[in-house]
Every structure is written in C-alpha cells, then in structure tokens.
Amino acid sequence: MNAAVLKASDWHTRASALKYETRHFIDGRFVDSVKKGRFTVTNPATGQPLCEVSAGTAADVDLAVAAGKRAFYARTWSRMAPRDRMDVLARMSRLIEQHAERFALLDTLCMGKPINDMLTIDVPSAVKNFAYFAELIDKVDGQVTATAPDAFHYILREPLGVVGCIVPWNYPLLMAAWKIAPALAAGNSVVLKPAEQSPLSAMLLAELFVEAGGPAGVLNVVNGLGEEAGAPLALHMDVAKIAFTGSTEIGKQMLIYAGQSNMKRVALECGGKTPQIFLADLPDLDTAVTYAINGIYGNMGEVCNAGSRLLIDKPIAKAFIERFIEKGRSAYRAGDPLDPTTNLGPLVTASHRKRVLGYIDRGKSEGAKLEFGGSAPELPGAYVNPALFTGVNNRMTIAQEEIFGPVAAAIEVNGLAEALKIANDSIYGLAASVWTRDLTTAHKTVRDLEAGVIWVNCFDHGDMTQPFGGYKQSGQGRDKCMESLLSYTQTKSAWIHLG
C-alpha cells in the first residue's frame, strides 16, 4: 500500500478508530497478567499516553514457556510435515501484507516511525522475511557420511525446543519477524518479549500465526519491562535459546543469564558505530553524499548499523562536507509521523531525546564543530533535528559511543590505511562501507574491515540471503539467511553397526 494515497487527516482518522489488543498472547488466546499489572505506552509524537498494556512477570513467562513446551512435545508443529509448516508461514506472510495498514499504524503510534517508512520498508520486509523462511523449510538437509562398510552413519537436524526472542523498539515488527520466523521455520516453539515501548504489533503477529493455521502454544507473547519479563525469560530453565537484539550492556547480561541457568544458546545483535569510508577515487560524490545522509539520518538514526562515522579522504573532504551540509541540513524534516510526507519522526521517548541531546552537548564540549542541527524543534514530541559534527577525532565520545540518534561525525583521514585503522578502532563491528572505483582496493578493504556486514559503493543494501550480524561487541549470531535458520536447530548423530 502506498501511504501517499492518503493524507495525514486520513491516517489520523484511521488511528483514532484503531483498537489495541493489550493483553499477553499465551497458548492461543489473549490473557491478562497473573498479577494484573499494567504499564503505559506513550505516543512519542505527542508525549501523550496511548494505552495501558499488561505487565508481565515471571509468572506470565512461566505460563508462556509451559505452553510452548507442551506444544513442542505434542509434536503438532515440531514434527509437522515440512510442506505443511511451509504453508502456514506462507499464509502468515500473506496475512501480514493484508494487515499492512494496521501494522503500520501500531508501530508508528508506539515509536514514532513515519507511516510511509512503515508501508514501504518495515511491513514489506516482514512479508519477505516470512516468505523466505517458509521457502527454506524443506531445504534443511541432514547428512550421510562415508564410513567403514560395517557401519551406517547419518546426521539429523532437529529443533531446539522453546526459544525466547527479545526484540527492540526501533523496528518492532521487522525485528520480531527476523527472530521468530526462522525459529518457527525450524520447528521450535517461541516466546516473544517485545520492547515495552512498542509492544502492540507483536500481539497482532501472534494472532495472525494462529489464523494462518499455527497450533496454539507455538507462538506466545509476553509484554513487560526487561527486568520483570525479559530477565525471567532469559533465566528460564526450559528455554533452549535466547535470541536478543538490543544494547551491548543488556546483551552481556544475556550471556550471564545463560550461564546462571541452563547454559542455553544465546544469539546477540548489539549495535554498532558503523564507519562509512569515502576514498578520493569514489565513483560519484553526489551519490556518496546522498547515501551518507540517508545512512545516518534514516529512521531517526535509531538503527544498529547507522553509518554514524564518516571517514573522508582529505583530498575530497572539503567538497564532501560542503555537499553534505548543503543537502543534509534539509533532507530530513521533523513532522507528524502520520503525515505521509514526513521522513523524520520523534525519537522513541523523551528520556532518549535527552540522552541524544546530551551526546550533542558532549561533542561540542570536546571540541567538535556542530555544522547544523542538534536542537529540539518546537514540536510537542521527542524530536531532535539531524546533526553533523566536523573536526571530529576518533577519541571523542561521539565517535566511540553508540548515540542511536541522527548525529553524524565527520573524520578526515589520510588514505585507506588510516581509514582502516580508525574504522577498526571501536568496540563494535556490526557494519561498514567503502566507496572506491578501484576493485583491488575494494576487496582489500572488505578483507581488512572488522565488521560482519560490509557494503561497497552503497549502504544498507541487501536481501534475505545476506547474513546480518556483527564482530566484537556488536554480538554474535546472524539474522536473515539460511545460517539463521540453522542456528535454531541442533544436530543428532546416529551410528548404526551393520555387523
């Protein structure tokens, strides 16, 4: 659906008529919290409460995990014929597409994402995600090995059991799809804990799974705060794996929880400080600048792989920065996220805006030059105008720490060797890009960059075959791709003596 077909007033009318499901989804039905607690979800574009949602605790997690475990051992999903499981996830994909408007409104109202982004990026990507993993289900092979003639040895791939998925608020629908689709495709049961800032689309996903033919108890959703619902899920003795996207700090805690409980598997995607390297021989300056702008200001900069560090070769630095200022200062304008012409919504909460503005103040105090932006516009929500700093060195806080907002740091470099040294001088290693005409330079840069995802002469391109995940403290494990599906399985070796 094209958001531009409707006006802002049309979207506001639809939003005012929207009904919110605010309970947990456990064992195929919506239920209130055991302790009857609630928490408030706030619309960051207005600062006003949106709804009250059931606040999960360990008691609700126990119920959800027990439902998932029962469903797993009932074998109605874990041993469903692959083609039948494919049909369910394929129908799920189509149902997401059919409910595109509702998903778009839910995530826009919860976290401020522009409605046009939801309808052109998030929802179509979630649709493709479920379709892709549906198609992979009967492509998972075992193996027969070469053995002595008196033996027959084969290796099976089997689902893990109950998988806990903890997802962030910056892409509520899409990050949930990235986690639960491969876990379900592999035959697991799932307990999903969405971010407390953006829980509403998760309940619709669970409802549609059952509508698509998924058995009750296979996909469950527990809402709640991280320490009250997320921690009990990660510590649960009947959860075989935790798949987590979020901060590095909490990702480390997930590893601790795994060790404190049952040594469950842990997959982490924990953010980054992505360098975009622009060499003097780049193919086209205007194209590179446009990608640089979109790479840091898209989705309000609330992107794990946001291209926040611009490493610019000195021979082109002056022209590059001038063009970035010329185009970048007006490329993203804060506005009503329900207006299809808006491309910059609010940050997710007022407290997060305060954090981002604090980094901007820190950049100025440490000697970087603020070329434009960095202020809070006169709007009621949690908005921050996109900012560009120049004169940055890699020791500055704004070059080292993940800001998770629309703040670009331009660092001038003397050629590729220095660019690589600075690019790799980070605790993170999620993504990177390089712009060059030279094929040899491109391949050497890909080889030497310490990052899990690398783009050459583009940024943020890819499809479902592309593994997404990082090096170092950006985490471990991969989303999308066949590797992701296999990570939700375990191998069993059978050795048969033939006599």
C-alpha positions in Angstrom: 0.0 0.0 0.0 1.2 3.5 -0.9 1.0 5.8 2.1 0.9 8.8 -0.2 -2.6 7.8 -1.4 -3.9 9.0 1.9 -3.5 12.4 3.6 -2.4 13.0 7.2 -6.0 13.6 8.1 -7.0 10.2 6.7 -4.3 8.5 8.8 -5.4 10.3 11.9 -8.9 9.2 11.3 -7.8 5.6 11.0 -5.6 5.9 14.1 -8.4 7.3 16.2 -10.6 4.2 15.2 -7.8 1.7 15.9 -8.5 -0.9 18.6 -5.5 -2.0 20.6 -5.0 -5.6 22.0 -3.1 -5.0 25.2 -3.0 -8.4 26.8 -0.4 -11.2 26.5 -0.9 -14.0 24.0 -0.4 -17.4 25.6 -1.4 -20.8 24.4 -3.5 -19.5 21.6 -5.5 -16.8 23.4 -5.2 -13.4 24.9 -4.9 -13.3 28.7 -4.3 -10.7 31.4 -1.2 -10.8 33.6 -1.3 -13.1 36.5 -0.7 -10.2 38.9 -3.0 -7.9 36.9 -0.3 -5.3 36.5 -0.3 -2.7 33.7 2.2 -0.2 32.2 1.7 2.8 30.0 2.7 3.0 26.3 3.3 6.6 25.2 3.0 8.1 21.8 6.4 9.8 21.3 5.0 12.3 18.7 2.6 13.8 21.2 4.0 12.8 24.6 0.5 11.6 25.5 -0.4 8.1 26.8 -1.5 5.7 24.0 -2.8 2.8 26.0 -2.2 0.6 29.1 -0.7 -2.9 28.4 -0.5 -6.0 30.6 2.8 -6.0 32.6 4.3 -9.5 32.5 6.3 -11.0 35.3 8.0 -14.4 35.9 4.5 -15.9 36.5 3.4 -15.0 33.0 6.7 -16.1 31.5 6.3 -19.5 33.2 2.8 -19.9 31.6 4.1 -19.0 28.2 7.1 -21.2 28.4 5.0 -24.1 29.7 2.6 -23.6 26.7 5.5 -23.6 24.3 6.9 -26.7 25.9 3.6 -28.6 25.7 3.2 -27.6 22.1 6.7 -28.7 21.3 6.3 -32.2 22.8 2.8 -32.6 21.3 4.7 -32.6 18.0 1.9 -30.8 16.2 4.4 -28.2 15.0 7.9 -29.5 15.6 7.2 -32.7 13.6 4.6 -31.2 11.2 5.4 -32.3 7.6 7.8 -29.6 6.2 5.5 -28.7 3.3 2.6 -28.2 5.8 4.8 -26.0 8.0 5.7 -24.1 4.9 2.1 -23.5 4.1 1.4 -22.0 7.5 4.3 -19.5 7.3 3.5 -18.6 3.7 -0.1 -17.8 4.8 1.4 -15.8 7.7 3.4 -13.8 5.2 0.2 -13.0 3.1 -1.7 -12.1 6.2 0.9 -9.6 7.3 0.6 -8.0 3.9 -3.2 -7.9 4.2 -2.9 -6.2 7.6 -0.2 -3.7 6.4 -2.2 -0.6 7.4 -2.8 -1.9 10.9 0.8 -2.9 11.5 1.9 0.5 10.1 -0.4 2.4 12.5 0.6 0.3 15.5 4.3 0.8 15.2 4.0 4.5 14.1 1.9 5.3 17.1 4.2 3.4 19.5 7.6 4.6 18.4 7.2 7.5 16.1 8.3 5.9 12.8 7.0 7.8 9.8 3.9 6.0 8.3 5.5 6.0 4.9 8.5 4.1 6.2 6.3 1.5 7.7 4.5 0.9 4.5 7.5 1.0 2.2 10.2 -0.6 4.4 9.1 -2.4 7.6 5.9 -4.1 6.5 7.2 -5.3 3.1 10.4 -6.5 4.7 8.5 -8.5 7.3 6.4 -10.1 4.5 9.5 -11.1 2.6 11.1 -12.4 5.8 8.3 -14.9 6.5 8.0 -15.9 2.8 11.8 -16.5 2.7 11.9 -18.8 5.8 8.7 -20.6 4.6 10.6 -21.4 1.4 13.6 -22.7 3.3 11.8 -25.2 5.5 12.2 -28.2 3.2 15.7 -27.2 2.2 17.2 -28.2 5.5 19.2 -31.4 4.8 20.8 -34.0 7.0 23.9 -35.8 6.0 25.2 -39.3 5.4 28.9 -39.7 6.0 31.4 -42.0 4.4 32.2 -44.8 6.9 33.6 -48.3 7.1 31.4 -50.9 5.3 30.1 -52.3 8.6 28.6 -49.0 9.7 25.9 -46.5 8.5 26.2 -43.0 10.0 23.7 -40.2 9.5 23.3 -36.7 11.0 19.9 -35.1 11.6 19.0 -31.5 12.3 16.3 -31.1 14.9 14.6 -28.0 16.5 15.9 -26.9 19.9 12.6 -26.7 21.8 11.3 -23.4 23.3 13.1 -20.3 22.0 12.9 -16.9 23.8 13.0 -13.9 21.5 13.7 -10.4 22.9 13.4 -7.6 20.4 13.9 -3.8 20.4 11.7 -0.8 19.7 13.4 0.7 16.7 11.9 -1.8 14.2 9.2 -3.5 16.3 7.5 -5.6 13.6 10.6 -6.3 11.5 12.9 -7.3 14.4 10.2 -9.7 15.7 10.0 -11.2 12.2 13.7 -11.6 12.0 13.7 -13.6 15.2 10.5 -15.6 15.2 10.3 -16.6 11.5 13.5 -18.8 11.4 12.8 -20.1 14.9 9.3 -21.3 13.8 10.5 -22.5 10.4 13.0 -24.8 12.2 10.1 -26.3 14.2 10.6 -24.6 17.6 8.1 -23.0 19.9 8.6 -19.3 20.6 8.0 -16.9 23.5 8.4 -13.3 22.2 9.1 -10.4 24.6 8.6 -7.2 22.6 10.1 -3.9 23.9 7.9 -2.2 26.4 7.9 1.0 24.3 6.4 -0.8 21.2 4.5 -4.0 22.2 1.3 -3.7 20.1 2.4 -5.2 16.7 3.7 -8.3 18.4 0.2 -9.3 19.6 -1.1 -8.9 16.1 1.7 -11.2 14.8 0.8 -13.9 17.3 -2.9 -13.6 16.4 -2.2 -14.0 12.7 0.0 -17.0 13.3 -3.0 -18.9 14.7 -5.2 -17.6 11.9 -2.6 -18.9 9.4 -3.0 -22.4 10.9 -0.3 -22.4 13.5 -1.1 -24.6 16.5 -1.9 -22.9 19.9 1.1 -22.6 22.2 3.7 -22.5 19.4 3.9 -18.7 19.3 3.4 -16.8 22.6 3.9 -13.1 23.5 4.6 -11.8 27.0 4.7 -8.0 27.4 6.6 -6.2 30.2 9.7 -4.5 31.3 13.1 -6.0 30.7 13.9 -6.8 34.3 10.4 -8.1 35.1 9.7 -10.2 31.9 12.9 -10.3 29.8 15.2 -11.5 32.6 12.8 -14.3 33.7 12.6 -15.5 30.1 16.4 -15.4 29.7 16.9 -17.3 33.0 14.2 -19.9 32.4 15.4 -23.5 32.7 13.0 -24.7 29.9 14.2 -22.1 27.3 16.7 -23.6 25.0 17.9 -20.4 23.3 17.6 -16.6 23.7 17.7 -14.5 20.5 18.3 -10.9 21.5 18.6 -7.6 19.7 19.4 -4.5 21.9 22.1 -2.8 23.7 25.6 -4.3 24.3 25.1 -3.8 28.0 22.0 -6.0 28.1 23.5 -8.4 25.6 26.3 -9.1 28.0 23.7 -9.7 30.7 22.0 -12.3 28.4 25.3 -14.3 28.4 25.4 -14.2 32.2 21.8 -15.4 32.4 22.6 -18.3 30.1 25.4 -19.3 32.5 23.3 -18.9 35.6 20.5 -21.1 34.2 20.8 -24.0 31.8 23.7 -22.9 29.5 21.1 -22.0 26.8 22.3 -20.9 23.5 22.4 -17.1 23.0 22.4 -15.1 19.8 23.1 -11.4 20.1 22.9 -8.4 17.9 24.0 -5.5 20.0 24.5 -2.3 18.0 27.4 -0.6 16.4 29.3 2.5 15.4 29.4 2.0 11.7 32.1 3.7 9.6 31.4 4.8 6.1 34.8 5.2 4.2 34.8 7.7 1.3 38.1 7.5 -0.6 39.3 10.1 -3.0 38.6 7.9 -6.0 34.9 7.3 -5.2 32.7 6.9 -8.3 30.4 9.8 -7.7 30.4 12.5 -5.0 26.7 13.3 -5.1 25.7 9.7 -4.9 28.1 9.0 -2.0 26.8 12.1 -0.1 23.2 11.0 -0.5 23.9 7.6 0.9 25.9 9.1 3.7 22.9 11.3 4.7 20.4 8.5 4.5 22.8 6.1 6.2 22.8 8.1 9.5 19.5 10.1 9.4 17.2 7.3 8.2 14.8 6.0 10.9 15.9 9.0 13.1 19.3 7.4 13.4 17.7 4.7 15.6 19.4 2.0 13.7 22.0 -0.5 15.0 24.1 -0.2 11.8 23.6 3.6 11.3 26.5 5.0 9.4 27.4 7.4 12.1 31.2 7.8 11.4 32.0 9.5 8.1 35.7 8.7 7.3 36.5 11.1 4.4 39.7 11.1 2.4 41.4 14.5 2.8 41.6 15.3 -1.0 37.8 15.3 -1.2 36.9 16.2 2.4 36.2 19.9 1.8 33.9 19.2 -1.2 32.2 16.3 0.5 31.4 18.1 3.7 30.2 21.2 1.8 27.8 19.0 -0.2 26.7 17.1 2.9 25.8 20.4 4.6 24.1 21.7 1.5 21.9 18.6 1.1 21.8 17.2 4.6 20.5 20.1 6.5 17.2 20.0 4.7 17.0 16.3 3.7 15.1 15.3 6.8 12.4 17.4 8.4 10.7 16.7 11.7 7.0 16.4 11.5 3.8 14.4 12.2 4.7 10.7 11.6 1.1 10.1 10.4 1.7 12.6 7.6 3.0 10.6 4.5 5.3 13.5 3.6 7.2 13.3 7.0 10.5 11.5 6.9 11.7 12.3 10.4 9.6 11.3 13.3 10.3 11.7 17.0 12.8 9.7 19.0 11.2 6.8 20.9 10.9 8.6 24.3 11.6 11.9 25.9 14.3 10.3 28.0 16.0 9.0 24.9 15.9 12.5 23.4 17.6 13.8 26.5 20.3 11.2 26.1 20.9 12.1 22.4 21.0 15.8 23.2 23.5 15.1 25.9 25.8 13.5 23.3 25.5 16.6 21.1 26.5 18.8 24.1 29.4 16.4 24.8 30.5 16.7 21.1 30.6 20.5 21.4 32.4 20.4 24.7 35.1 18.1 23.4 35.9 20.4 20.5 34.0 19.1 17.5 32.2 21.7 15.3 28.5 21.5 15.0 27.7 22.4 11.4 24.0 22.1 11.6 21.1 20.7 13.6 21.4 19.1 17.1 18.5 21.1 18.6 15.0 20.1 19.6 12.4 21.6 17.3 9.3 23.4 18.5 7.1 20.3 18.4 5.3 18.5 21.3 7.1 15.2 20.8 10.6 13.8 21.4 12.1 15.3 18.3 15.8 16.1 17.5 16.9 17.8 14.4 19.6 15.9 12.5 23.1 17.0 13.3 26.5 17.0 11.6 29.8 17.4 13.5 33.1 18.1 11.7 36.6 18.3 13.2 36.0 15.0 15.0 38.8 12.7 16.0 38.2 9.0 16.9 38.9 9.5 20.6 35.9 11.8 21.1 32.8 10.4 22.8 30.6 11.0 19.7 33.0 8.8 17.7 33.2 6.0 20.1 29.8 5.5 21.7 26.6 4.5 20.1 24.3 7.5 20.2 21.3 5.9 18.5 20.1 9.2 17.1 20.6 11.4 14.0 24.1 12.5 14.7 26.9 12.2 12.1 30.6 12.6 13.0 32.9 13.5 10.1 36.5 12.4 10.5 39.1 13.4 7.9 41.7 10.6 7.0 44.9 10.3 5.0 44.1 7.5 2.7 42.9 3.9 3.1 45.5 2.8 5.7 44.4 5.4 8.2 40.8 4.9 7.4 41.0 1.2 8.2 42.9 1.9 11.4 40.2 4.4 12.6 37.3 2.2 11.3 38.5 -0.8 13.3 39.3 1.3 16.4 36.0 0.5 18.0 34.4 -2.0 20.4 31.8 -2.5 17.7 31.9 -4.3 14.4 28.4 -4.6 13.0 28.7 -3.0 9.6 30.9 -0.8 7.4 31.1 0.6 3.9 33.7 1.8 1.5 33.4 3.9 -1.6 36.1 3.5 -4.3 36.5 2.9 -8.1 39.3 0.5 -7.6 38.3 -3.2 -7.5 41.5 -4.2 -5.7 41.1 -1.5 -3.1 37.5 -2.6 -2.5 38.4 -6.3 -2.0 41.4 -5.4 0.3 39.1 -3.1 2.4 36.5 -5.8 2.7 39.2 -8.2 3.8 40.6 -5.8 6.4 37.5 -4.3 7.9 36.4 -5.8 11.2 32.7 -6.0 10.6 30.0 -8.5 9.9 28.3 -6.7 7.1 30.2 -4.6 4.5 28.9 -2.6 1.6 30.9 -1.3 -1.4 29.7 1.8 -3.3 26.3 1.6 -1.5 24.9 1.5 2.0 22.3 -0.7 3.7 21.6 -2.7 0.5 20.8 -6.5 0.7 18.2 -9.2 0.6 17.2 -12.2 2.7 20.3 -14.2 1.6 22.5 -11.7 3.4 23.6 -12.7 6.9 23.2 -9.7 9.3 25.2 -9.6 12.5 28.5 -8.4 13.8 32.0 -8.8 15.1 33.3 -7.9 18.6 30.8 -6.3 21.0 28.2 -6.0 18.2 27.3 -9.5 19.2 27.4 -13.0 17.7 24.9 -14.9 15.6 23.2 -13.9 12.3 19.8 -12.8 11.3 18.1 -13.4 7.9 19.8 -16.1 5.7 20.0 -19.9 5.8 22.6 -19.6 8.6 19.9 -18.0 10.9 17.5 -20.9 10.3 20.2 -23.5 11.1 21.1 -21.7 14.3 17.7 -22.6 15.6 18.5 -26.3 15.2 20.8 -28.9 16.8 22.4 -31.9 15.2 21.9 -35.5 16.2 24.4 -38.2 15.1 23.2 -41.8 14.6 25.8 -44.5 14.2 24.4 -47.9 13.1 26.5 -51.0 13.3 25.7 -53.3 10.4 27.6 -56.3 11.6 
